[in-house]
Amino acid sequence: MLPKVSLGGFHMNSQFDHDQHEFETDWDTDAIVARRNRYYAASQRAFVPYRTPLIFQRGQDNYLWDEKGNRYLDCLSQNLTISVGYNNPVVTREAARQAQTLQHCTTMFFHPVPAHFAEELTRTFPAGEDWTVHLMNSGAEAIDMAILLARAHTGNIDLVSLTNAYHGATFGAQSVTGISGFRHKVPLLGGVHFTPVPDQYRGIHGAGVDSYLNDLDGTIHYATSGRVAGMLIEPVQGYGGIVPIPEDYIRGAAERVRAAGGLLIIDEVQAGMARTGDDFWSFQKSGVVPDIVVAAKGIGNGYPLAALIVKREIAESMAEKFYFHTYGANPVSCAAGRAVLHVIHAHELQARAQQVGTALLDVLRELQTRHEVIGDVRGRGMMMAVELVKNRDSREPDPETMARLFEKTREFGLVASKSGAYRNVLRICPPLCTQMQDVELFEEAINKAFDSL
C-alpha cells in the first residue's frame, strides 16, 4: 500500500528547491520587436493591428500599462477573453492554488476540479435538459468538435453558416467562417453552405427577418441534399462587427434546421458569460434552447479554456470513440473557470454589463449626432460597435477613416479593435468589471479621437 502524503501548505521537498536561477525578460522596446520578428513564424507574426506595435507589461481590472508606463482603458478585453478583469484576485488565487498541487492531469485520469467546473457551468443553462460538457482549450477547437458531433449524430453532412460569421481560424472553423479575410487560399471543408446574415443595418434585404428566412429555406432546398447536420449562429456576431441577430430569425432558423434533420449550434465564444447583460448566455433572449453551445474566451479570463455544452442524447453519439485533447480539462484552467463563474455571480457583473454598457452606448449615440462619418451605432451590454461610412445614404464602408480613427483611439488611451468584413467597424468590448466611473474617461478619449480627425 502506498503511504499517504500530506499536502498541507502545498509545498513538498524537491530536488530543485535550491535552484535560485532567475529568468530575465528584456523589456527594451526595440529588442521585443526584433526578437518577435526573428523567431515568430509568419503565420503568427502577421497579426499586428497598429502601425507600431503595442506592447503590454501589466494589467489591473480593466486597465493596461505598456512597457513605457502609459496607461490604457481596455475596451477590447484581449479579444473578449478577459471577463472579470486583469489580475483578478479570486481567479489568481484559485489558479495558483491548483498549480501548486498539480498543474496538469490528462483526462484519462480523474480529477475533481474539472468535474466541479462542468457541473457549475451546466447550472447556468436552461432547466429541463440533461446537459453535458466536453472541456478543451479554444473556441476554434470547440467549433471543430461541434461540426464533427453534428455530423456524427444526424448522419447528415451539410452545414449552414451565416455570411459575415467568424467561428475561428483552424481548418474546420474557418470553413464555416463567412469573412474572406479569415479564409485561406486552399480548399476548405466540404458540405458548408452560407446564407445571408440578417444584418439590420447592412444586410442585403435591409431590416426585417422574413426575407432572410426565405433565403435560408432556399439554401437548404437548393444547396444541400435537403437534410442537414446543423446550422451555426452567433447571436451577436463578434469579429463581423458586433451584429446582433434578431431573435425572430434565431427562432425561425431553429425550426427550419430541425425540420431538415439538423441541430442548432450556438457560438457563444464572444457573446456568452453575461457579456450581453440581458442574459447569462446571449441565445437566451430568443427563447430558443440550442442543441450544442460553444463557449470559450471569457470563461477562463485569459487561461486556455473552452467548452462544448451539449444535450446528453446528442453527446452520446460519440460514446464509441473517445475524442481527446491533451490539455483539455486542465485543472488549473478549470480552477480559473470556477472562479470566473463565482465572481460574475457574486459581484453581479451581468447587471453591471447592462448598466455600464448602456451608458457607453449612450456616449456613442451622442457622438453619432455630431459626426456624419458614423453610419451606425449598435450593441448589447458590453458588446458595442461604431460603423464608419463615406455616406450615410449609400452606407459605403469607410475603412480609410477607420484606420486613422483606430490609431487615434490608442493615442488618447483606449484599446479597441477595427473589425467587420470591410474593416470599418470600431469594436468596443470592455471587461465586465468596468465601472460607471470609467464612462467619463471613455467619453473624453473617444471624443478627442473623433475630433482629431
C-alpha positions as CSV (number, residue, x, y, z in Angstrom):
1,M,0.0,0.0,0.0
2,L,1.3,3.4,-0.9
3,P,1.9,5.8,2.0
4,K,-0.4,8.8,2.3
5,V,1.3,12.2,1.8
6,S,0.1,15.4,3.4
7,L,-0.1,18.4,1.2
8,G,-0.7,20.9,3.9
9,G,0.9,24.2,2.9
10,F,1.2,22.7,-0.6
11,H,5.0,22.5,-0.5
12,M,7.0,19.3,-0.6
13,N,10.7,19.0,-0.7
14,S,12.0,18.8,-4.3
15,Q,15.4,18.1,-5.8
16,F,15.0,21.6,-7.5
17,D,14.3,23.6,-4.3
18,H,17.8,25.2,-4.2
19,D,17.8,26.3,-7.9
20,Q,17.6,30.1,-7.5
21,H,18.1,31.0,-11.2
22,E,16.1,34.0,-12.2
23,F,14.9,34.2,-15.8
24,E,15.4,37.6,-17.2
25,T,12.9,39.4,-19.5
26,D,14.2,42.1,-21.8
27,W,11.7,44.9,-21.8
28,D,13.5,47.1,-24.3
29,T,11.0,48.1,-27.0
30,D,13.3,47.6,-29.9
31,A,14.5,44.2,-28.5
32,I,11.0,43.0,-28.1
33,V,10.1,43.8,-31.7
34,A,13.3,42.4,-33.1
35,R,13.0,39.1,-31.1
36,R,9.4,38.6,-32.2
37,N,10.2,39.3,-35.9
38,R,13.2,37.0,-35.7
39,Y,11.6,34.0,-34.0
40,Y,7.9,34.1,-34.8
41,A,6.6,32.3,-37.8
42,A,5.0,34.5,-40.5
43,S,1.6,33.0,-39.7
44,Q,1.8,34.4,-36.1
45,R,3.9,37.4,-36.9
46,A,1.2,38.9,-39.2
47,F,-1.4,39.6,-36.5
48,V,-0.4,43.3,-35.8
49,P,-3.3,45.8,-35.7
50,Y,-1.4,49.1,-35.1
51,R,1.2,50.8,-37.3
52,T,3.7,50.4,-34.5
53,P,3.4,47.5,-32.0
54,L,1.6,47.9,-28.8
55,I,3.5,46.2,-26.0
56,F,1.8,45.4,-22.7
57,Q,3.7,44.9,-19.5
58,R,0.9,44.6,-16.9
59,G,-2.8,44.9,-16.3
60,Q,-5.2,45.5,-13.4
61,D,-9.0,45.2,-13.6
62,N,-9.9,47.0,-16.9
63,Y,-6.7,48.9,-17.3
64,L,-3.4,48.1,-19.1
65,W,0.1,49.6,-19.0
66,D,2.6,49.4,-21.8
67,E,6.4,48.9,-21.4
68,K,6.9,52.6,-21.1
69,G,4.3,53.1,-18.3
70,N,1.5,54.5,-20.4
71,R,-2.0,53.6,-19.1
72,Y,-4.9,52.5,-21.3
73,L,-8.6,51.9,-20.7
74,D,-9.1,48.4,-22.1
75,C,-12.1,48.3,-24.5
76,L,-11.3,45.0,-26.1
77,S,-10.7,42.6,-23.3
78,Q,-7.9,40.9,-25.3
79,N,-10.4,39.9,-28.0
80,L,-13.2,39.4,-25.4
81,T,-11.1,37.0,-23.3
82,I,-10.7,39.0,-20.1
83,S,-14.1,38.9,-18.5
84,V,-13.7,39.7,-14.8
85,G,-10.5,41.8,-15.1
86,Y,-6.8,41.5,-15.2
87,N,-5.1,40.2,-12.1
88,N,-8.5,39.3,-10.5
89,P,-7.5,38.2,-7.0
90,V,-10.0,35.3,-6.9
91,V,-9.0,33.9,-10.2
92,T,-5.3,34.3,-9.5
93,R,-5.7,32.7,-6.1
94,E,-7.6,29.6,-7.3
95,A,-5.3,29.1,-10.3
96,A,-2.2,29.4,-8.2
97,R,-3.6,27.1,-5.5
98,Q,-4.2,24.4,-8.1
99,A,-0.8,24.9,-9.9
100,Q,1.0,24.4,-6.6
101,T,-0.6,20.9,-6.2
102,L,-1.0,19.6,-9.8
103,Q,-0.6,21.7,-12.9
104,H,-2.0,19.1,-15.3
105,C,-4.0,15.9,-15.2
106,T,-4.8,14.4,-18.6
107,T,-8.4,13.3,-18.9
108,M,-7.6,9.6,-18.9
109,F,-7.1,10.1,-15.2
110,F,-9.7,11.6,-12.9
111,H,-9.5,15.0,-11.0
112,P,-12.4,16.7,-9.2
113,V,-11.8,20.3,-10.3
114,P,-12.8,19.9,-14.0
115,A,-15.8,18.0,-13.0
116,H,-16.9,20.7,-10.5
117,F,-16.4,23.3,-13.2
118,A,-18.5,21.3,-15.7
119,E,-21.3,20.9,-13.1
120,E,-21.3,24.6,-12.2
121,L,-21.2,25.6,-15.9
122,T,-24.3,23.5,-16.7
123,R,-26.2,25.3,-13.9
124,T,-26.1,28.4,-16.0
125,F,-28.1,26.7,-18.8
126,P,-31.9,26.4,-19.2
127,A,-33.5,23.8,-16.9
128,G,-35.3,20.8,-18.3
129,E,-32.4,19.5,-20.3
130,D,-29.7,17.0,-19.3
131,W,-26.6,19.0,-20.3
132,T,-23.1,17.5,-20.6
133,V,-19.7,19.3,-21.1
134,H,-16.6,18.5,-23.1
135,L,-13.7,20.7,-22.0
136,M,-10.9,21.8,-24.2
137,N,-8.6,24.7,-24.9
138,S,-10.0,27.2,-27.5
139,G,-13.2,28.2,-29.3
140,A,-12.0,27.2,-32.7
141,E,-11.1,23.7,-31.3
142,A,-14.6,23.5,-29.9
143,I,-16.2,24.6,-33.2
144,D,-14.3,21.7,-34.9
145,M,-15.8,19.3,-32.4
146,A,-19.3,20.7,-32.9
147,I,-19.1,20.1,-36.6
148,L,-17.9,16.5,-36.0
149,L,-20.6,15.8,-33.4
150,A,-23.4,17.3,-35.5
151,R,-22.5,15.1,-38.5
152,A,-22.0,12.0,-36.3
153,H,-25.3,12.4,-34.5
154,T,-27.5,13.3,-37.5
155,G,-25.8,11.2,-40.1
156,N,-26.0,14.2,-42.4
157,I,-23.1,16.1,-44.0
158,D,-24.3,19.6,-44.9
159,L,-23.9,22.5,-42.6
160,V,-25.3,26.0,-42.9
161,S,-23.5,29.1,-41.7
162,L,-24.1,32.9,-41.9
163,T,-22.3,35.3,-44.1
164,N,-20.1,37.7,-42.0
165,A,-19.7,35.0,-39.3
166,Y,-16.5,34.3,-37.5
167,H,-16.0,30.9,-35.9
168,G,-12.2,30.5,-35.7
169,A,-9.1,30.0,-37.7
170,T,-8.5,26.2,-37.6
171,F,-9.2,24.3,-40.8
172,G,-12.7,23.3,-39.8
173,A,-13.6,26.6,-38.0
174,Q,-12.5,28.8,-40.9
175,S,-14.6,26.6,-43.3
176,V,-17.7,27.8,-41.5
177,T,-16.4,31.4,-41.3
178,G,-18.1,33.8,-43.7
179,I,-15.5,36.5,-43.9
180,S,-12.9,36.3,-46.7
181,G,-10.1,37.8,-44.6
182,F,-10.1,34.8,-42.4
183,R,-10.3,32.1,-45.1
184,H,-7.0,30.8,-46.6
185,K,-6.5,30.2,-50.3
186,V,-6.8,26.4,-50.0
187,P,-9.8,24.0,-50.5
188,L,-11.6,24.1,-47.1
189,L,-14.1,21.7,-45.6
190,G,-16.8,20.5,-48.0
191,G,-20.5,20.5,-47.3
192,V,-20.6,24.0,-45.9
193,H,-23.2,26.5,-47.3
194,F,-23.7,30.1,-46.4
195,T,-26.9,32.0,-46.1
196,P,-27.2,35.8,-45.9
197,V,-26.9,37.3,-42.4
198,P,-30.0,39.3,-41.2
199,D,-27.9,42.4,-40.5
200,Q,-30.5,45.1,-39.8
201,Y,-28.1,47.8,-41.0
202,R,-26.1,46.3,-43.8
203,G,-28.0,43.2,-44.8
204,I,-28.9,42.6,-48.5
205,H,-32.6,42.8,-47.6
206,G,-32.3,45.7,-45.1
207,A,-34.3,45.5,-41.9
208,G,-36.7,42.6,-41.2
209,V,-36.5,38.9,-40.9
210,D,-38.8,37.1,-43.3
211,S,-36.7,37.7,-46.4
212,Y,-33.6,36.2,-44.7
213,L,-35.6,33.2,-43.5
214,N,-36.7,32.7,-47.1
215,D,-33.0,32.8,-48.1
216,L,-32.4,30.0,-45.5
217,D,-35.2,28.0,-47.0
218,G,-33.6,28.4,-50.4
219,T,-30.2,27.4,-49.1
220,I,-31.5,24.2,-47.6
221,H,-33.6,23.4,-50.6
222,Y,-31.1,24.2,-53.4
223,A,-27.6,23.9,-51.9
224,T,-28.0,20.8,-49.7
225,S,-29.5,17.4,-50.1
226,G,-32.5,18.7,-48.1
227,R,-31.1,17.1,-45.0
228,V,-28.6,19.0,-42.9
229,A,-26.3,18.3,-39.9
230,G,-26.8,21.7,-38.4
231,M,-26.6,25.4,-38.5
232,L,-24.1,27.7,-36.7
233,I,-25.2,31.1,-35.3
234,E,-23.5,33.7,-33.2
235,P,-26.4,35.5,-31.5
236,V,-24.2,38.6,-31.7
237,Q,-21.6,38.3,-34.5
238,G,-18.2,39.3,-32.9
239,Y,-15.4,39.8,-35.4
240,G,-18.1,40.5,-38.0
241,G,-18.6,43.9,-36.3
242,I,-21.0,43.3,-33.4
243,V,-24.0,42.4,-35.4
244,P,-27.0,41.3,-33.2
245,I,-29.0,38.6,-34.9
246,P,-32.8,39.2,-34.4
247,E,-34.5,36.8,-32.0
248,D,-37.2,36.1,-34.6
249,Y,-34.5,34.9,-37.0
250,I,-33.0,32.6,-34.5
251,R,-36.4,31.1,-33.7
252,G,-37.2,30.7,-37.4
253,A,-33.8,29.2,-38.2
254,A,-34.1,26.7,-35.4
255,E,-37.4,25.5,-36.8
256,R,-36.2,25.1,-40.3
257,V,-32.9,23.4,-39.5
258,R,-34.5,21.0,-37.1
259,A,-37.2,20.2,-39.8
260,A,-34.3,19.3,-42.1
261,G,-32.9,16.9,-39.5
262,G,-30.2,19.2,-38.2
263,L,-29.0,20.7,-34.9
264,L,-28.9,24.3,-33.8
265,I,-25.3,25.1,-32.9
266,I,-24.9,28.4,-31.0
267,D,-21.5,30.0,-30.8
268,E,-21.2,31.9,-27.5
269,V,-17.4,32.3,-27.6
270,Q,-17.6,36.1,-27.7
271,A,-21.1,36.9,-26.6
272,G,-21.5,34.5,-23.7
273,M,-20.7,34.6,-20.0
274,A,-23.0,37.6,-19.1
275,R,-21.4,39.9,-21.6
276,T,-24.7,41.0,-23.3
277,G,-26.1,42.0,-19.9
278,D,-29.7,40.9,-20.5
279,D,-28.9,37.2,-20.0
280,F,-26.0,35.0,-19.0
281,W,-25.9,33.5,-22.5
282,S,-26.8,35.6,-25.5
283,F,-29.1,32.9,-27.0
284,Q,-31.5,33.1,-24.0
285,K,-33.1,36.3,-25.3
286,S,-34.5,34.4,-28.2
287,G,-36.2,31.8,-26.0
288,V,-34.6,29.0,-28.1
289,V,-32.8,26.1,-26.4
290,P,-29.8,25.1,-28.6
291,D,-28.7,21.6,-29.1
292,I,-25.0,22.4,-28.9
293,V,-23.3,25.5,-27.4
294,V,-19.7,26.5,-27.9
295,A,-18.2,28.6,-25.1
296,A,-14.6,29.9,-24.7
297,K,-12.6,33.1,-24.2
298,G,-14.3,34.8,-21.2
299,I,-15.0,31.5,-19.4
300,G,-11.3,31.3,-18.4
301,N,-10.4,35.0,-18.1
302,G,-7.2,34.5,-20.1
303,Y,-6.5,30.9,-19.1
304,P,-6.8,28.5,-22.1
305,L,-10.3,27.1,-21.6
306,A,-13.2,26.2,-23.9
307,A,-16.3,24.0,-23.5
308,L,-18.9,22.3,-25.7
309,I,-22.1,22.1,-23.8
310,V,-24.4,19.5,-25.3
311,K,-27.7,17.8,-24.7
312,R,-26.9,14.3,-23.4
313,E,-28.6,12.3,-26.1
314,I,-26.5,14.1,-28.7
315,A,-23.2,13.8,-26.8
316,E,-23.8,10.0,-26.6
317,S,-23.4,9.8,-30.3
318,M,-19.7,9.8,-29.8
319,A,-19.6,7.3,-27.0
320,E,-18.0,4.6,-29.0
321,K,-14.8,6.5,-29.7
322,F,-13.1,9.0,-27.4
323,Y,-12.3,12.5,-28.7
324,F,-9.2,13.6,-26.9
325,H,-7.4,17.0,-26.2
326,T,-4.1,16.7,-24.4
327,Y,-4.7,19.9,-22.4
328,G,-8.5,19.6,-22.3
329,A,-9.9,19.8,-18.8
330,N,-6.6,21.2,-17.5
331,P,-7.2,21.6,-13.7
332,V,-5.5,25.0,-13.5
333,S,-7.7,26.4,-16.2
334,C,-10.8,24.8,-14.8
335,A,-9.9,26.3,-11.3
336,A,-9.8,29.7,-13.0
337,G,-13.1,28.9,-14.8
338,R,-14.8,28.1,-11.4
339,A,-13.5,31.4,-10.0
340,V,-14.8,33.3,-13.1
341,L,-18.3,31.9,-12.6
342,H,-18.2,32.8,-8.9
343,V,-17.0,36.4,-9.5
344,I,-19.7,37.1,-12.1
345,H,-22.5,35.9,-9.9
346,A,-21.2,37.1,-6.5
347,H,-20.4,40.6,-7.8
348,E,-23.4,40.9,-10.1
349,L,-21.3,41.6,-13.2
350,Q,-24.2,40.7,-15.6
351,A,-26.2,43.6,-14.2
352,R,-23.1,45.8,-14.4
353,A,-22.6,44.8,-18.0
354,Q,-26.0,46.0,-18.8
355,Q,-25.8,49.2,-16.8
356,V,-22.3,50.3,-17.9
357,G,-22.9,49.0,-21.4
358,T,-26.0,51.2,-21.8
359,A,-24.1,54.3,-20.6
360,L,-21.2,53.6,-23.0
361,L,-23.7,53.1,-25.9
362,D,-25.4,56.4,-25.0
363,V,-22.0,58.1,-25.4
364,L,-21.6,56.6,-28.8
365,R,-25.1,57.6,-29.9
366,E,-24.5,61.1,-28.8
367,L,-21.2,61.0,-30.8
368,Q,-23.2,59.9,-33.9
369,T,-25.3,63.1,-33.8
370,R,-22.1,65.2,-34.3
371,H,-20.1,63.1,-36.8
372,E,-21.5,62.3,-40.2
373,V,-18.9,59.6,-40.7
374,I,-20.7,57.4,-38.1
375,G,-23.3,55.4,-40.1
376,D,-24.5,53.1,-37.3
377,V,-24.1,52.5,-33.5
378,R,-25.3,49.2,-32.1
379,G,-24.7,46.8,-29.3
380,R,-25.9,44.6,-26.4
381,G,-24.3,45.0,-23.0
382,M,-20.5,45.1,-23.1
383,M,-20.5,44.5,-26.9
384,M,-20.7,47.7,-28.9
385,A,-19.8,48.9,-32.4
386,V,-19.4,52.2,-34.3
387,E,-19.6,51.7,-38.1
388,L,-18.0,54.3,-40.3
389,V,-19.3,55.2,-43.8
390,K,-18.4,57.6,-46.5
391,N,-22.0,58.5,-47.0
392,R,-25.0,57.8,-44.7
393,D,-27.4,57.3,-47.6
394,S,-25.3,54.9,-49.6
395,R,-23.7,53.3,-46.5
396,E,-20.5,52.8,-48.4
397,P,-17.9,51.5,-45.9
398,D,-15.1,53.9,-44.9
399,P,-12.1,51.7,-43.8
400,E,-9.6,54.5,-44.5
401,T,-11.1,56.8,-41.9
402,M,-11.4,53.8,-39.5
403,A,-7.7,53.2,-39.9
404,R,-6.9,56.7,-38.8
405,L,-9.5,56.7,-36.0
406,F,-8.1,53.4,-34.7
407,E,-4.7,54.9,-34.3
408,K,-6.2,58.0,-32.6
409,T,-8.0,55.9,-30.0
410,R,-4.7,54.4,-29.0
411,E,-3.1,57.9,-28.9
412,F,-5.8,59.0,-26.4
413,G,-5.5,56.0,-24.2
414,L,-8.1,53.5,-25.5
415,V,-7.5,49.9,-26.7
416,A,-10.3,48.9,-29.1
417,S,-10.5,46.9,-32.4
418,K,-11.2,47.6,-36.0
419,S,-13.2,44.8,-37.4
420,G,-16.1,43.9,-39.7
421,A,-15.9,42.4,-43.2
422,Y,-14.8,45.8,-44.5
423,R,-12.6,46.8,-41.5
424,N,-14.8,49.9,-41.0
425,V,-16.2,49.0,-37.6
426,L,-14.8,50.1,-34.2
427,R,-15.4,47.2,-31.9
428,I,-15.8,48.2,-28.2
429,C,-16.0,45.3,-25.7
430,P,-14.6,46.2,-22.2
431,P,-14.2,43.7,-19.4
432,L,-17.3,43.1,-17.3
433,C,-15.6,44.7,-14.3
434,T,-15.7,48.1,-16.0
435,Q,-17.4,50.7,-13.7
436,M,-19.6,53.7,-14.2
437,Q,-16.8,55.9,-13.2
438,D,-14.8,54.7,-16.3
439,V,-17.5,56.0,-18.6
440,E,-16.4,59.6,-18.3
441,L,-12.8,58.7,-19.2
442,F,-14.1,56.7,-22.2
443,E,-16.2,59.6,-23.3
444,E,-13.4,62.1,-23.1
445,A,-11.0,59.8,-25.0
446,I,-13.4,58.8,-27.8
447,N,-14.5,62.4,-28.3
448,K,-10.9,63.5,-28.6
449,A,-10.2,60.7,-31.1
450,F,-13.1,61.7,-33.4
451,D,-12.4,65.4,-33.0
452,S,-8.8,64.9,-34.0
453,L,-9.9,63.5,-37.4
